[in-house]
Amino acid sequence: MLQPSHQSLQVAAVSGDGASPARAQSSAWGRVPARDRNQDSPWHTEAVCRRDEAGLFFAPSKEPTASRLSREEAAKRVCGRCPVMVECREHALLQPEPYGVWGGLTAAERRVVLARRRRRDLELQKAAHTAAGPIAAAG
């Protein structure tokens, strides 16, 4: 899958609860159906957050912990109803994005995911190497 070039997403404030037409189509779990992966438009054009304040997703300097946790949970609720949450998350993991909430994950949570992926990749490489040893010896 081609990744979009690293660019900031446009964000703008909305009035009311920020409901979108996509939100009206959401399932009982609050998730919007997955986006058609064959679409030509960049994934971020469908991001729910493009209509929200950037401050919800990125911490101001010296933000108190309680405020940060509350803000991050609000940002994650926005992500939870987004049709491109998976694409956003993968973008943030592949870039990697060091700040903010992306794809429903904070920067700290993304670091954990990346560490787990690295560990899993090493274990798979080790298992493949171990499995190849007896096969090569038998050949």
VEXDONU-546759 format. One record per atom (N, C-alpha, C): atom name; residue in three letters; x, y, z. Coordinates in nm, 2 decimals. Layout:
N
+------+------+--------+--------+--------+
! atom ! rest !      X !      Y !      Z !
+------+------+--------+--------+--------+
!   CA !  ALA !      X !      Y !      Z !
...
+------+------+--------+--------+--------+
END
This chain:
139
+------+------+--------+--------+--------+
! atom ! rest !      X !      Y !      Z !
+------+------+--------+--------+--------+
!    N !  MET !   0.08 !  -0.12 !   0.00 !
!   CA !  MET !   0.00 !   0.00 !   0.00 !
!    C !  MET !   0.09 !   0.12 !   0.00 !
!    N !  LEU !   0.06 !   0.21 !  -0.09 !
!   CA !  LEU !   0.14 !   0.34 !  -0.09 !
!    C !  LEU !   0.10 !   0.42 !   0.03 !
!    N !  GLN !   0.20 !   0.48 !   0.09 !
!   CA !  GLN !   0.18 !   0.57 !   0.20 !
!    C !  GLN !   0.17 !   0.71 !   0.15 !
!    N !  PRO !   0.08 !   0.79 !   0.20 !
!   CA !  PRO !   0.08 !   0.93 !   0.16 !
!    C !  PRO !   0.21 !   1.00 !   0.21 !
!    N !  SER !   0.24 !   1.10 !   0.14 !
!   CA !  SER !   0.36 !   1.18 !   0.18 !
!    C !  SER !   0.33 !   1.24 !   0.32 !
!    N !  HIS !   0.43 !   1.27 !   0.39 !
!   CA !  HIS !   0.42 !   1.32 !   0.53 !
!    C !  HIS !   0.37 !   1.46 !   0.52 !
!    N !  GLN !   0.24 !   1.48 !   0.55 !
!   CA !  GLN !   0.19 !   1.62 !   0.55 !
!    C !  GLN !   0.09 !   1.63 !   0.66 !
!    N !  SER !   0.07 !   1.75 !   0.71 !
!   CA !  SER !  -0.03 !   1.77 !   0.81 !
!    C !  SER !  -0.17 !   1.77 !   0.76 !
!    N !  LEU !  -0.26 !   1.72 !   0.85 !
!   CA !  LEU !  -0.40 !   1.71 !   0.81 !
!    C !  LEU !  -0.46 !   1.85 !   0.83 !
!    N !  GLN !  -0.55 !   1.89 !   0.75 !
!   CA !  GLN !  -0.63 !   2.01 !   0.77 !
!    C !  GLN !  -0.73 !   1.98 !   0.88 !
!    N !  VAL !  -0.73 !   2.07 !   0.98 !
!   CA !  VAL !  -0.83 !   2.06 !   1.09 !
!    C !  VAL !  -0.91 !   2.19 !   1.10 !
!    N !  ALA !  -1.03 !   2.18 !   1.13 !
!   CA !  ALA !  -1.12 !   2.30 !   1.15 !
!    C !  ALA !  -1.22 !   2.27 !   1.26 !
!    N !  ALA !  -1.26 !   2.37 !   1.33 !
!   CA !  ALA !  -1.36 !   2.35 !   1.44 !
!    C !  ALA !  -1.50 !   2.32 !   1.38 !
!    N !  VAL !  -1.58 !   2.25 !   1.45 !
!   CA !  VAL !  -1.72 !   2.23 !   1.41 !
!    C !  VAL !  -1.80 !   2.26 !   1.53 !
!    N !  SER !  -1.93 !   2.30 !   1.50 !
!   CA !  SER !  -2.01 !   2.34 !   1.61 !
!    C !  SER !  -2.09 !   2.21 !   1.66 !
!    N !  GLY !  -2.15 !   2.22 !   1.77 !
!   CA !  GLY !  -2.23 !   2.11 !   1.82 !
!    C !  GLY !  -2.14 !   1.99 !   1.86 !
!    N !  ASP !  -2.20 !   1.87 !   1.84 !
!   CA !  ASP !  -2.13 !   1.75 !   1.88 !
!    C !  ASP !  -2.03 !   1.70 !   1.78 !
!    N !  GLY !  -2.02 !   1.77 !   1.66 !
!   CA !  GLY !  -1.92 !   1.73 !   1.56 !
!    C !  GLY !  -1.97 !   1.61 !   1.48 !
!    N !  ALA !  -2.10 !   1.58 !   1.49 !
!   CA !  ALA !  -2.15 !   1.47 !   1.42 !
!    C !  ALA !  -2.14 !   1.49 !   1.27 !
!    N !  SER !  -2.11 !   1.38 !   1.20 !
!   CA !  SER !  -2.09 !   1.38 !   1.05 !
!    C !  SER !  -2.18 !   1.29 !   0.99 !
!    N !  PRO !  -2.20 !   1.30 !   0.86 !
!   CA !  PRO !  -2.29 !   1.20 !   0.79 !
!    C !  PRO !  -2.24 !   1.06 !   0.81 !
!    N !  ALA !  -2.11 !   1.04 !   0.81 !
!   CA !  ALA !  -2.05 !   0.91 !   0.83 !
!    C !  ALA !  -2.09 !   0.85 !   0.97 !
!    N !  ARG !  -2.10 !   0.94 !   1.07 !
!   CA !  ARG !  -2.14 !   0.90 !   1.20 !
!    C !  ARG !  -2.28 !   0.84 !   1.21 !
!    N !  ALA !  -2.37 !   0.90 !   1.13 !
!   CA !  ALA !  -2.51 !   0.85 !   1.12 !
!    C !  ALA !  -2.51 !   0.71 !   1.07 !
!    N !  GLN !  -2.41 !   0.67 !   0.99 !
!   CA !  GLN !  -2.41 !   0.54 !   0.93 !
!    C !  GLN !  -2.34 !   0.44 !   1.02 !
!    N !  SER !  -2.29 !   0.48 !   1.14 !
!   CA !  SER !  -2.21 !   0.40 !   1.22 !
!    C !  SER !  -2.29 !   0.28 !   1.28 !
!    N !  SER !  -2.21 !   0.18 !   1.31 !
!   CA !  SER !  -2.28 !   0.06 !   1.36 !
!    C !  SER !  -2.31 !   0.08 !   1.51 !
!    N !  ALA !  -2.37 !  -0.03 !   1.57 !
!   CA !  ALA !  -2.41 !  -0.02 !   1.71 !
!    C !  ALA !  -2.29 !   0.00 !   1.80 !
!    N !  TRP !  -2.17 !  -0.04 !   1.75 !
!   CA !  TRP !  -2.05 !  -0.02 !   1.83 !
!    C !  TRP !  -1.99 !   0.11 !   1.81 !
!    N !  GLY !  -2.05 !   0.20 !   1.73 !
!   CA !  GLY !  -2.00 !   0.34 !   1.72 !
!    C !  GLY !  -1.89 !   0.35 !   1.61 !
!    N !  ARG !  -1.86 !   0.24 !   1.54 !
!   CA !  ARG !  -1.76 !   0.24 !   1.43 !
!    C !  ARG !  -1.83 !   0.26 !   1.30 !
!    N !  VAL !  -1.76 !   0.34 !   1.22 !
!   CA !  VAL !  -1.80 !   0.36 !   1.08 !
!    C !  VAL !  -1.75 !   0.24 !   1.00 !
!    N !  PRO !  -1.83 !   0.19 !   0.90 !
!   CA !  PRO !  -1.78 !   0.08 !   0.82 !
!    C !  PRO !  -1.65 !   0.11 !   0.76 !
!    N !  ALA !  -1.57 !   0.00 !   0.74 !
!   CA !  ALA !  -1.43 !   0.02 !   0.68 !
!    C !  ALA !  -1.44 !   0.08 !   0.54 !
!    N !  ARG !  -1.34 !   0.16 !   0.52 !
!   CA !  ARG !  -1.33 !   0.24 !   0.39 !
!    C !  ARG !  -1.29 !   0.14 !   0.28 !
!    N !  ASP !  -1.34 !   0.17 !   0.16 !
!   CA !  ASP !  -1.31 !   0.09 !   0.04 !
!    C !  ASP !  -1.16 !   0.11 !   0.01 !
!    N !  ARG !  -1.08 !   0.01 !   0.02 !
!   CA !  ARG !  -0.94 !   0.02 !   0.00 !
!    C !  ARG !  -0.90 !   0.05 !  -0.14 !
!    N !  ASN !  -0.99 !   0.04 !  -0.24 !
!   CA !  ASN !  -0.96 !   0.07 !  -0.38 !
!    C !  ASN !  -0.98 !   0.22 !  -0.41 !
!    N !  GLN !  -1.02 !   0.30 !  -0.32 !
!   CA !  GLN !  -1.04 !   0.44 !  -0.35 !
!    C !  GLN !  -0.91 !   0.51 !  -0.38 !
!    N !  ASP !  -0.92 !   0.60 !  -0.48 !
!   CA !  ASP !  -0.80 !   0.68 !  -0.52 !
!    C !  ASP !  -0.76 !   0.79 !  -0.43 !
!    N !  SER !  -0.86 !   0.85 !  -0.35 !
!   CA !  SER !  -0.83 !   0.96 !  -0.27 !
!    C !  SER !  -0.74 !   0.92 !  -0.15 !
!    N !  PRO !  -0.66 !   1.01 !  -0.10 !
!   CA !  PRO !  -0.58 !   0.98 !   0.02 !
!    C !  PRO !  -0.67 !   0.95 !   0.14 !
!    N !  TRP !  -0.62 !   0.86 !   0.22 !
!   CA !  TRP !  -0.70 !   0.82 !   0.34 !
!    C !  TRP !  -0.74 !   0.93 !   0.42 !
!    N !  HIS !  -0.66 !   1.03 !   0.44 !
!   CA !  HIS !  -0.68 !   1.14 !   0.54 !
!    C !  HIS !  -0.80 !   1.23 !   0.49 !
!    N !  THR !  -0.84 !   1.22 !   0.37 !
!   CA !  THR !  -0.95 !   1.31 !   0.32 !
!    C !  THR !  -1.08 !   1.26 !   0.39 !
!    N !  GLU !  -1.08 !   1.14 !   0.44 !
!   CA !  GLU !  -1.20 !   1.08 !   0.50 !
!    C !  GLU !  -1.19 !   1.08 !   0.66 !
!    N !  ALA !  -1.08 !   1.13 !   0.71 !
!   CA !  ALA !  -1.06 !   1.13 !   0.85 !
!    C !  ALA !  -1.16 !   1.22 !   0.93 !
!    N !  VAL !  -1.22 !   1.16 !   1.03 !
!   CA !  VAL !  -1.32 !   1.24 !   1.11 !
!    C !  VAL !  -1.25 !   1.36 !   1.18 !
!    N !  CYS !  -1.12 !   1.34 !   1.21 !
!   CA !  CYS !  -1.05 !   1.45 !   1.29 !
!    C !  CYS !  -1.02 !   1.57 !   1.21 !
!    N !  ARG !  -1.04 !   1.56 !   1.08 !
!   CA !  ARG !  -1.01 !   1.68 !   1.00 !
!    C !  ARG !  -1.10 !   1.79 !   1.03 !
!    N !  ARG !  -1.21 !   1.76 !   1.09 !
!   CA !  ARG !  -1.31 !   1.87 !   1.13 !
!    C !  ARG !  -1.30 !   1.91 !   1.28 !
!    N !  ASP !  -1.21 !   1.85 !   1.35 !
!   CA !  ASP !  -1.19 !   1.88 !   1.49 !
!    C !  ASP !  -1.07 !   1.97 !   1.51 !
!    N !  GLU !  -1.06 !   2.03 !   1.63 !
!   CA !  GLU !  -0.95 !   2.11 !   1.67 !
!    C !  GLU !  -0.83 !   2.03 !   1.69 !
!    N !  ALA !  -0.72 !   2.07 !   1.63 !
!   CA !  ALA !  -0.59 !   2.00 !   1.64 !
!    C !  ALA !  -0.55 !   1.99 !   1.79 !
!    N !  GLY !  -0.59 !   2.08 !   1.87 !
!   CA !  GLY !  -0.55 !   2.08 !   2.01 !
!    C !  GLY !  -0.61 !   1.95 !   2.09 !
!    N !  LEU !  -0.71 !   1.89 !   2.03 !
!   CA !  LEU !  -0.76 !   1.77 !   2.09 !
!    C !  LEU !  -0.67 !   1.66 !   2.07 !
!    N !  PHE !  -0.59 !   1.65 !   1.97 !
!   CA !  PHE !  -0.50 !   1.54 !   1.93 !
!    C !  PHE !  -0.36 !   1.56 !   1.97 !
!    N !  PHE !  -0.32 !   1.69 !   1.99 !
!   CA !  PHE !  -0.18 !   1.72 !   2.03 !
!    C !  PHE !  -0.17 !   1.80 !   2.15 !
!    N !  ALA !  -0.08 !   1.76 !   2.24 !
!   CA !  ALA !  -0.07 !   1.82 !   2.38 !
!    C !  ALA !  -0.01 !   1.96 !   2.37 !
!    N !  PRO !  -0.07 !   2.05 !   2.45 !
!   CA !  PRO !   0.00 !   2.18 !   2.47 !
!    C !  PRO !   0.12 !   2.16 !   2.56 !
!    N !  SER !   0.21 !   2.25 !   2.56 !
!   CA !  SER !   0.33 !   2.23 !   2.64 !
!    C !  SER !   0.29 !   2.24 !   2.79 !
!    N !  LYS !   0.35 !   2.16 !   2.87 !
!   CA !  LYS !   0.33 !   2.16 !   3.02 !
!    C !  LYS !   0.18 !   2.13 !   3.06 !
!    N !  GLU !   0.12 !   2.04 !   2.98 !
!   CA !  GLU !  -0.02 !   2.01 !   3.01 !
!    C !  GLU !  -0.03 !   1.92 !   3.14 !
!    N !  PRO !  -0.11 !   1.95 !   3.23 !
!   CA !  PRO !  -0.12 !   1.86 !   3.35 !
!    C !  PRO !  -0.17 !   1.72 !   3.31 !
!    N !  THR !  -0.12 !   1.62 !   3.39 !
!   CA !  THR !  -0.15 !   1.48 !   3.35 !
!    C !  THR !  -0.30 !   1.45 !   3.34 !
!    N !  ALA !  -0.38 !   1.50 !   3.44 !
!   CA !  ALA !  -0.52 !   1.47 !   3.43 !
!    C !  ALA !  -0.58 !   1.53 !   3.31 !
!    N !  SER !  -0.54 !   1.65 !   3.27 !
!   CA !  SER !  -0.59 !   1.72 !   3.15 !
!    C !  SER !  -0.55 !   1.64 !   3.03 !
!    N !  ARG !  -0.43 !   1.59 !   3.03 !
!   CA !  ARG !  -0.38 !   1.52 !   2.91 !
!    C !  ARG !  -0.46 !   1.39 !   2.89 !
!    N !  LEU !  -0.48 !   1.32 !   3.00 !
!   CA !  LEU !  -0.55 !   1.19 !   2.99 !
!    C !  LEU !  -0.70 !   1.21 !   2.95 !
!    N !  SER !  -0.76 !   1.32 !   3.00 !
!   CA !  SER !  -0.90 !   1.35 !   2.95 !
!    C !  SER !  -0.90 !   1.38 !   2.80 !
!    N !  ARG !  -0.80 !   1.47 !   2.76 !
!   CA !  ARG !  -0.80 !   1.51 !   2.62 !
!    C !  ARG !  -0.77 !   1.39 !   2.53 !
!    N !  GLU !  -0.68 !   1.30 !   2.57 !
!   CA !  GLU !  -0.65 !   1.18 !   2.49 !
!    C !  GLU !  -0.77 !   1.09 !   2.48 !
!    N !  GLU !  -0.84 !   1.07 !   2.59 !
!   CA !  GLU !  -0.96 !   0.99 !   2.58 !
!    C !  GLU !  -1.07 !   1.05 !   2.48 !
!    N !  ALA !  -1.08 !   1.18 !   2.49 !
!   CA !  ALA !  -1.17 !   1.25 !   2.39 !
!    C !  ALA !  -1.13 !   1.23 !   2.25 !
!    N !  ALA !  -1.00 !   1.24 !   2.23 !
!   CA !  ALA !  -0.94 !   1.22 !   2.09 !
!    C !  ALA !  -0.97 !   1.07 !   2.05 !
!    N !  LYS !  -0.95 !   0.98 !   2.14 !
!   CA !  LYS !  -0.97 !   0.84 !   2.10 !
!    C !  LYS !  -1.11 !   0.81 !   2.07 !
!    N !  ARG !  -1.21 !   0.88 !   2.13 !
!   CA !  ARG !  -1.35 !   0.86 !   2.10 !
!    C !  ARG !  -1.37 !   0.91 !   1.96 !
!    N !  VAL !  -1.31 !   1.02 !   1.91 !
!   CA !  VAL !  -1.32 !   1.06 !   1.78 !
!    C !  VAL !  -1.26 !   0.96 !   1.68 !
!    N !  CYS !  -1.15 !   0.91 !   1.72 !
!   CA !  CYS !  -1.08 !   0.80 !   1.64 !
!    C !  CYS !  -1.17 !   0.68 !   1.63 !
!    N !  GLY !  -1.24 !   0.65 !   1.73 !
!   CA !  GLY !  -1.33 !   0.53 !   1.74 !
!    C !  GLY !  -1.44 !   0.53 !   1.64 !
!    N !  ARG !  -1.48 !   0.64 !   1.59 !
!   CA !  ARG !  -1.59 !   0.65 !   1.49 !
!    C !  ARG !  -1.54 !   0.69 !   1.35 !
!    N !  CYS !  -1.41 !   0.67 !   1.33 !
!   CA !  CYS !  -1.34 !   0.71 !   1.21 !
!    C !  CYS !  -1.33 !   0.60 !   1.11 !
!    N !  PRO !  -1.37 !   0.61 !   0.98 !
!   CA !  PRO !  -1.36 !   0.51 !   0.89 !
!    C !  PRO !  -1.22 !   0.47 !   0.84 !
!    N !  VAL !  -1.12 !   0.56 !   0.87 !
!   CA !  VAL !  -0.98 !   0.54 !   0.83 !
!    C !  VAL !  -0.89 !   0.53 !   0.95 !
!    N !  MET !  -0.94 !   0.48 !   1.06 !
!   CA !  MET !  -0.86 !   0.47 !   1.18 !
!    C !  MET !  -0.74 !   0.38 !   1.16 !
!    N !  VAL !  -0.76 !   0.26 !   1.09 !
!   CA !  VAL !  -0.65 !   0.17 !   1.07 !
!    C !  VAL !  -0.54 !   0.23 !   0.98 !
!    N !  GLU !  -0.58 !   0.30 !   0.87 !
!   CA !  GLU !  -0.48 !   0.36 !   0.79 !
!    C !  GLU !  -0.41 !   0.47 !   0.86 !
!    N !  CYS !  -0.48 !   0.55 !   0.94 !
!   CA !  CYS !  -0.41 !   0.65 !   1.02 !
!    C !  CYS !  -0.31 !   0.59 !   1.12 !
!    N !  ARG !  -0.35 !   0.49 !   1.19 !
!   CA !  ARG !  -0.26 !   0.42 !   1.28 !
!    C !  ARG !  -0.14 !   0.37 !   1.21 !
!    N !  GLU !  -0.16 !   0.30 !   1.10 !
!   CA !  GLU !  -0.04 !   0.25 !   1.02 !
!    C !  GLU !   0.05 !   0.36 !   0.98 !
!    N !  HIS !  -0.01 !   0.47 !   0.93 !
!   CA !  HIS !   0.07 !   0.59 !   0.89 !
!    C !  HIS !   0.16 !   0.63 !   1.01 !
!    N !  ALA !   0.10 !   0.65 !   1.13 !
!   CA !  ALA !   0.17 !   0.70 !   1.24 !
!    C !  ALA !   0.28 !   0.60 !   1.29 !
!    N !  LEU !   0.26 !   0.47 !   1.27 !
!   CA !  LEU !   0.36 !   0.37 !   1.30 !
!    C !  LEU !   0.47 !   0.36 !   1.20 !
!    N !  LEU !   0.44 !   0.38 !   1.08 !
!   CA !  LEU !   0.54 !   0.38 !   0.97 !
!    C !  LEU !   0.62 !   0.50 !   0.96 !
!    N !  GLN !   0.57 !   0.62 !   1.00 !
!   CA !  GLN !   0.64 !   0.75 !   0.98 !
!    C !  GLN !   0.77 !   0.75 !   1.06 !
!    N !  PRO !   0.78 !   0.73 !   1.18 !
!   CA !  PRO !   0.68 !   0.73 !   1.29 !
!    C !  PRO !   0.64 !   0.87 !   1.34 !
!    N !  GLU !   0.52 !   0.88 !   1.38 !
!   CA !  GLU !   0.47 !   1.01 !   1.44 !
!    C !  GLU !   0.51 !   1.02 !   1.59 !
!    N !  PRO !   0.59 !   1.11 !   1.63 !
!   CA !  PRO !   0.63 !   1.11 !   1.77 !
!    C !  PRO !   0.53 !   1.17 !   1.87 !
!    N !  TYR !   0.43 !   1.25 !   1.82 !
!   CA !  TYR !   0.35 !   1.32 !   1.90 !
!    C !  TYR !   0.20 !   1.30 !   1.86 !
!    N !  GLY !   0.11 !   1.32 !   1.96 !
!   CA !  GLY !  -0.03 !   1.32 !   1.94 !
!    C !  GLY !  -0.10 !   1.19 !   1.93 !
!    N !  VAL !  -0.23 !   1.19 !   1.92 !
!   CA !  VAL !  -0.31 !   1.07 !   1.91 !
!    C !  VAL !  -0.34 !   1.05 !   1.76 !
!    N !  TRP !  -0.30 !   0.93 !   1.71 !
!   CA !  TRP !  -0.31 !   0.89 !   1.57 !
!    C !  TRP !  -0.37 !   0.76 !   1.57 !
!    N !  GLY !  -0.48 !   0.74 !   1.50 !
!   CA !  GLY !  -0.54 !   0.60 !   1.48 !
!    C !  GLY !  -0.58 !   0.54 !   1.62 !
!    N !  GLY !  -0.62 !   0.63 !   1.71 !
!   CA !  GLY !  -0.67 !   0.58 !   1.84 !
!    C !  GLY !  -0.56 !   0.55 !   1.94 !
!    N !  LEU !  -0.43 !   0.57 !   1.90 !
!   CA !  LEU !  -0.32 !   0.54 !   1.99 !
!    C !  LEU !  -0.24 !   0.67 !   2.03 !
!    N !  THR !  -0.20 !   0.68 !   2.15 !
!   CA !  THR !  -0.11 !   0.79 !   2.19 !
!    C !  THR !   0.03 !   0.76 !   2.15 !
!    N !  ALA !   0.12 !   0.85 !   2.16 !
!   CA !  ALA !   0.26 !   0.83 !   2.12 !
!    C !  ALA !   0.32 !   0.72 !   2.20 !
!    N !  ALA !   0.29 !   0.71 !   2.33 !
!   CA !  ALA !   0.34 !   0.61 !   2.42 !
!    C !  ALA !   0.29 !   0.47 !   2.38 !
!    N !  GLU !   0.16 !   0.46 !   2.34 !
!   CA !  GLU !   0.10 !   0.34 !   2.30 !
!    C !  GLU !   0.16 !   0.29 !   2.17 !
!    N !  ARG !   0.19 !   0.39 !   2.08 !
!   CA !  ARG !   0.25 !   0.35 !   1.95 !
!    C !  ARG !   0.39 !   0.30 !   1.97 !
!    N !  ARG !   0.47 !   0.35 !   2.07 !
!   CA !  ARG !   0.60 !   0.30 !   2.10 !
!    C !  ARG !   0.59 !   0.15 !   2.15 !
!    N !  VAL !   0.49 !   0.12 !   2.23 !
!   CA !  VAL !   0.47 !  -0.02 !   2.27 !
!    C !  VAL !   0.44 !  -0.11 !   2.15 !
!    N !  VAL !   0.35 !  -0.06 !   2.06 !
!   CA !  VAL !   0.32 !  -0.14 !   1.94 !
!    C !  VAL !   0.44 !  -0.17 !   1.86 !
!    N !  LEU !   0.52 !  -0.07 !   1.84 !
!   CA !  LEU !   0.64 !  -0.08 !   1.76 !
!    C !  LEU !   0.74 !  -0.18 !   1.82 !
!    N !  ALA !   0.75 !  -0.17 !   1.96 !
!   CA !  ALA !   0.84 !  -0.26 !   2.03 !
!    C !  ALA !   0.80 !  -0.40 !   2.02 !
!    N !  ARG !   0.67 !  -0.42 !   2.03 !
!   CA !  ARG !   0.61 !  -0.56 !   2.01 !
!    C !  ARG !   0.63 !  -0.61 !   1.87 !
!    N !  ARG !   0.61 !  -0.53 !   1.77 !
!   CA !  ARG !   0.64 !  -0.57 !   1.63 !
!    C !  ARG !   0.78 !  -0.61 !   1.61 !
!    N !  ARG !   0.87 !  -0.53 !   1.66 !
!   CA !  ARG !   1.02 !  -0.56 !   1.65 !
!    C !  ARG !   1.05 !  -0.69 !   1.72 !
!    N !  ARG !   0.99 !  -0.71 !   1.84 !
!   CA !  ARG !   1.02 !  -0.84 !   1.91 !
!    C !  ARG !   0.96 !  -0.96 !   1.83 !
!    N !  ARG !   0.84 !  -0.94 !   1.78 !
!   CA !  ARG !   0.77 !  -1.05 !   1.70 !
!    C !  ARG !   0.86 !  -1.08 !   1.58 !
!    N !  ASP !   0.90 !  -0.97 !   1.51 !
!   CA !  ASP !   0.98 !  -1.00 !   1.39 !
!    C !  ASP !   1.11 !  -1.07 !   1.42 !
!    N !  LEU !   1.18 !  -1.04 !   1.53 !
!   CA !  LEU !   1.30 !  -1.11 !   1.57 !
!    C !  LEU !   1.27 !  -1.25 !   1.60 !
!    N !  GLU !   1.16 !  -1.28 !   1.67 !
!   CA !  GLU !   1.12 !  -1.42 !   1.70 !
!    C !  GLU !   1.09 !  -1.50 !   1.58 !
!    N !  LEU !   1.02 !  -1.43 !   1.48 !
!   CA !  LEU !   0.99 !  -1.50 !   1.35 !
!    C !  LEU !   1.12 !  -1.53 !   1.27 !
!    N !  GLN !   1.21 !  -1.44 !   1.27 !
!   CA !  GLN !   1.34 !  -1.46 !   1.21 !
!    C !  GLN !   1.42 !  -1.57 !   1.27 !
!    N !  LYS !   1.42 !  -1.57 !   1.41 !
!   CA !  LYS !   1.49 !  -1.68 !   1.48 !
!    C !  LYS !   1.42 !  -1.81 !   1.45 !
!    N !  ALA !   1.29 !  -1.82 !   1.45 !
!   CA !  ALA !   1.22 !  -1.95 !   1.42 !
!    C !  ALA !   1.25 !  -1.99 !   1.28 !
!    N !  ALA !   1.25 !  -1.90 !   1.19 !
!   CA !  ALA !   1.28 !  -1.94 !   1.05 !
!    C !  ALA !   1.42 !  -1.99 !   1.03 !
!    N !  HIS !   1.51 !  -1.93 !   1.10 !
!   CA !  HIS !   1.65 !  -1.97 !   1.10 !
!    C !  HIS !   1.67 !  -2.11 !   1.16 !
!    N !  THR !   1.60 !  -2.13 !   1.27 !
!   CA !  THR !   1.61 !  -2.26 !   1.34 !
!    C !  THR !   1.54 !  -2.37 !   1.26 !
!    N !  ALA !   1.43 !  -2.34 !   1.19 !
!   CA !  ALA !   1.36 !  -2.44 !   1.11 !
!    C !  ALA !   1.44 !  -2.47 !   0.98 !
!    N !  ALA !   1.52 !  -2.37 !   0.93 !
!   CA !  ALA !   1.60 !  -2.39 !   0.81 !
!    C !  ALA !   1.72 !  -2.48 !   0.84 !
!    N !  GLY !   1.77 !  -2.48 !   0.96 !
!   CA !  GLY !   1.89 !  -2.56 !   1.00 !
!    C !  GLY !   1.87 !  -2.70 !   0.97 !
!    N !  PRO !   1.77 !  -2.77 !   1.03 !
!   CA !  PRO !   1.75 !  -2.92 !   1.01 !
!    C !  PRO !   1.72 !  -2.95 !   0.86 !
!    N !  ILE !   1.65 !  -2.86 !   0.80 !
!   CA !  ILE !   1.62 !  -2.89 !   0.65 !
!    C !  ILE !   1.75 !  -2.89 !   0.57 !
!    N !  ALA !   1.83 !  -2.79 !   0.60 !
!   CA !  ALA !   1.96 !  -2.78 !   0.52 !
!    C !  ALA !   2.05 !  -2.90 !   0.55 !
!    N !  ALA !   2.05 !  -2.94 !   0.68 !
!   CA !  ALA !   2.14 !  -3.05 !   0.72 !
!    C !  ALA !   2.09 !  -3.19 !   0.65 !
!    N !  ALA !   1.96 !  -3.20 !   0.64 !
!   CA !  ALA !   1.90 !  -3.32 !   0.58 !
!    C !  ALA !   1.91 !  -3.33 !   0.43 !
!    N !  GLY !   1.93 !  -3.21 !   0.37 !
!   CA !  GLY !   1.93 !  -3.20 !   0.22 !
!    C !  GLY !   2.06 !  -3.25 !   0.17 !
+------+------+--------+--------+--------+
END
